[in-house]
Amino acid sequence: MRSAYATGRTSLLMKTPNHRQQAARRRMAVLCAILGLALASGVVGTLIRPASILSSQPATGPFSYFPSQ
């Protein structure tokens, strides 16, 4: 009779990820954190300052400091 531990398809003891896999996992975590922070700051910025306020302000450009002729 088989034991209860052998009935599952996955093994209980898994190999530890190697250094390359751990580094890739860390890079992915950092990338996801940066993208999540950028997304959250964009949402907060949109909620704080709606587009109607931005369109009412005069547009400034690289030559806006010089008087127009």
HELIX and SHEET records of a PDB file:
HELIX    1   1 ALA A    4  ALA A    6  5                                   3    
HELIX    2   2 HIS A   19  ILE A   48  1                                  30    
HELIX    3   3 ALA A   51  SER A   56  1                                   6    
END                                                                             
